[in-house]
Amino acid sequence: MSEARAGPKRSLLVQERSRDTRQAIIKAALDLWSERGYGTGTADTTAEEIAARAGVAKATFYFHFARKDDILLEAGWLTARVFYEDVLRALIDGGSADEVIDAVTVKLCRRIERVPRLALRRMLRAQNAAEPDTPRKPNGDDPEHFGFRRALAVIFLHAQQSGDMPQTVGPDSLGLMFEAQLMSALHDWAYEQDADLLAILRPRFAVLLAGARSVSADALGPGRQARRGGNGRRPAAARRGSHTENEI
């Protein structure tokens, strides 16, 4: 094997091992905090204990996480990445945007509802305190850290390209709207003991989907309609410069 080919493969292997190590540390921390109660466990559990549970050295822990609280933020990113992978699998299986969204929403809700509410509250606070996801950076954003909107935008891009949904509103804009409702629902579930996450999300997503399918170019104003052209689509030159199409 040539050095040119071996280099990228080694790099990918290192990245994969690093990701596995981070996930092992996250799982170890969440397990310890759950066993001890999130109210006191996050403060009482030491980095040494988390590293030992994960089977790594203390120095390895600090290589990946400067603070224990960073684990909660990383757990949030991990949830978004798993959601993105669920979306890709669902799109491969086929189905309308409604069916894909419902399928991945059910999986997400089942996953979230296994997390103690106090832990989710802390994850949400850590997410809000962090620098927001900025997918408009040149050459794409961090491949490991992105919000739910990327996965949702992929669903809408696929639906628009297949003719399942009109192209009146861009997939990235739709992704932002759906992500806002998703984060609001997570907040409601985290703070309302008797709330049913799936029951909160399904009607909200249904309303947004109905609106996305029925909104006309006229409703967006003459400026928007002119930019997209008479049929509601943007001119080819504008589409080539589109962030969502380039990034996704």
C-alpha positions in Angstrom: 0.0 0.0 0.0 1.4 3.4 -1.0 2.0 6.1 1.6 -0.5 8.3 -0.1 -3.3 5.7 0.5 -2.1 4.6 3.9 -2.0 8.2 5.3 -5.8 8.9 5.0 -6.7 5.4 6.3 -4.5 5.8 9.4 -6.1 9.2 9.9 -9.6 7.8 9.7 -8.6 5.0 12.1 -7.3 7.5 14.6 -10.4 9.6 14.4 -12.6 6.5 14.9 -10.7 5.4 18.0 -10.8 8.9 19.3 -14.6 9.0 18.8 -15.0 5.6 20.5 -12.9 6.8 23.5 -15.1 9.9 23.8 -18.2 7.9 23.7 -16.8 5.5 26.3 -16.1 8.4 28.7 -19.5 9.9 28.1 -21.2 6.5 28.8 -19.1 6.0 32.0 -19.9 9.5 33.3 -23.6 9.2 32.6 -23.7 5.7 34.2 -21.9 6.9 37.4 -24.1 10.1 37.6 -27.2 8.0 37.1 -26.2 5.5 39.9 -25.5 8.3 42.3 -28.3 10.7 41.3 -27.8 13.6 39.0 -28.5 16.0 41.8 -25.2 15.2 43.5 -23.5 12.7 41.3 -22.1 15.2 38.8 -20.4 17.1 41.6 -19.3 14.1 43.7 -17.9 12.0 40.9 -14.3 12.7 40.1 -12.5 12.6 36.8 -10.4 9.7 38.0 -13.5 7.7 38.7 -15.0 8.4 35.3 -11.7 7.5 33.6 -11.5 4.3 35.5 -15.0 3.3 34.6 -14.3 4.1 30.9 -11.0 2.1 31.1 -8.8 5.0 30.1 -6.1 7.1 31.9 -6.9 10.3 33.7 -4.8 12.2 31.2 -6.9 10.7 28.4 -10.0 12.0 30.1 -8.6 15.5 30.2 -7.4 15.3 26.6 -11.0 14.9 25.5 -12.8 16.9 28.2 -11.4 20.0 30.0 -14.3 19.9 32.5 -16.8 17.3 33.6 -19.6 19.6 32.5 -18.3 19.3 28.9 -19.5 15.7 28.9 -23.2 16.9 29.1 -22.6 19.1 26.1 -21.0 16.3 24.2 -23.9 14.0 25.1 -26.2 16.5 23.4 -24.0 16.5 20.3 -23.9 12.7 20.3 -27.7 12.6 20.4 -27.9 14.9 17.3 -25.4 12.7 15.5 -27.4 9.5 16.2 -30.5 11.3 15.0 -28.7 12.2 11.8 -27.7 8.6 11.3 -31.3 7.5 11.9 -32.5 9.9 9.3 -30.0 8.6 6.7 -31.1 5.0 7.3 -34.8 6.0 7.1 -34.3 7.8 3.8 -32.6 4.7 2.4 -35.6 2.6 3.5 -37.9 5.0 1.6 -41.1 6.7 2.5 -42.6 10.2 2.4 -41.2 13.1 4.5 -44.1 12.5 7.0 -43.2 8.9 7.4 -39.5 9.5 7.7 -40.0 12.3 10.3 -42.4 10.1 12.3 -40.1 7.1 12.3 -37.0 9.0 13.4 -39.1 11.0 16.0 -40.3 7.8 17.6 -36.7 6.6 17.9 -35.5 9.9 19.3 -38.3 10.1 21.9 -37.6 6.5 23.1 -33.9 7.4 23.4 -34.6 10.7 25.2 -37.1 9.2 27.6 -34.4 6.9 29.0 -32.5 9.9 30.2 -33.3 11.3 33.6 -35.1 14.6 33.3 -32.5 16.4 35.5 -29.8 15.2 33.2 -31.6 16.5 30.2 -32.1 19.8 31.9 -28.4 20.1 32.4 -27.7 19.0 28.8 -30.1 21.7 27.5 -28.4 24.4 29.7 -25.0 23.3 28.5 -26.2 23.4 24.8 -27.7 26.9 25.3 -24.5 28.2 26.9 -22.3 26.8 24.1 -21.5 28.5 20.8 -24.5 27.9 18.5 -24.2 25.6 15.5 -23.1 27.7 12.6 -23.5 25.6 9.4 -22.8 28.6 7.1 -19.1 28.5 7.8 -17.0 28.1 4.7 -16.2 24.5 3.8 -18.8 23.1 6.2 -19.0 23.0 10.0 -17.6 20.6 12.6 -18.5 17.1 11.4 -18.8 15.9 15.0 -20.8 18.8 16.5 -24.0 20.0 14.8 -27.6 20.4 15.8 -30.8 18.5 14.8 -31.5 20.9 11.9 -28.9 19.3 9.7 -30.7 15.9 9.7 -34.1 17.6 9.3 -32.8 19.7 6.4 -31.6 16.5 4.7 -35.2 15.1 4.9 -36.7 18.2 3.3 -34.0 18.4 0.6 -34.7 14.8 -0.3 -38.5 15.4 -0.2 -38.2 18.4 -2.5 -35.9 16.7 -4.9 -38.3 13.7 -5.2 -41.4 16.0 -5.6 -42.8 15.0 -2.3 -42.8 18.6 -1.1 -42.9 22.0 -2.8 -39.7 24.0 -3.1 -41.3 27.2 -1.8 -39.3 27.2 1.4 -35.7 26.1 1.5 -34.8 22.9 3.3 -32.4 24.7 5.7 -35.1 27.1 6.7 -37.5 24.2 7.3 -34.9 22.4 9.3 -34.5 25.5 11.5 -38.2 25.7 12.2 -38.5 22.0 13.0 -35.4 22.1 15.2 -36.9 25.0 17.2 -40.1 23.0 17.9 -38.0 19.9 18.8 -35.9 21.9 21.3 -39.0 23.5 22.8 -40.6 20.0 23.2 -37.4 18.7 24.8 -37.5 21.6 27.3 -41.2 21.0 28.0 -40.6 17.3 28.6 -37.6 17.9 30.9 -39.5 20.2 33.2 -43.0 18.6 33.1 -43.0 15.3 35.0 -46.1 13.9 33.3 -45.4 15.1 29.8 -45.3 12.6 26.9 -42.5 13.7 24.5 -43.9 12.0 21.4 -47.4 13.4 22.1 -45.9 16.8 22.3 -43.9 16.5 19.1 -46.3 14.8 16.7 -48.9 17.6 16.5 -46.3 20.3 16.3 -44.5 18.5 13.4 -47.8 17.8 11.7 -48.8 21.5 11.7 -45.3 22.5 10.4 -45.5 19.8 7.6 -49.0 20.9 6.6 -47.8 24.5 6.5 -44.7 23.6 4.4 -46.9 21.8 1.9 -49.5 24.5 1.6 -47.5 27.8 1.6 -47.4 29.5 -1.7 -44.7 31.7 -3.2 -47.3 34.6 -3.2 -47.6 34.3 0.6 -43.8 34.9 0.9 -44.0 38.3 -0.8 -43.2 39.6 -4.2 -39.4 39.9 -3.4 -39.2 36.2 -2.4 -41.3 35.1 -5.4 -39.2 37.1 -7.8 -36.0 35.5 -6.5 -37.4 32.1 -6.8 -39.0 32.7 -10.2 -42.6 32.3 -11.3 -42.8 28.6 -10.4 -41.6 29.1 -6.8 -38.1 27.9 -7.6 -34.9 29.9 -7.4 -33.0 30.5 -10.6 -30.3 27.9 -11.4 -27.5 30.3 -10.6 -28.9 31.0 -7.2 -29.4 27.3 -6.5 -25.8 26.6 -7.3 -24.8 29.0 -4.6 -27.3 27.6 -2.1 -25.8 26.8 1.3 -28.0 23.8 2.0 -27.4 22.1 -1.4 -23.7 22.7 -1.2 -23.3 21.6 2.4 -25.6 18.6 2.5 
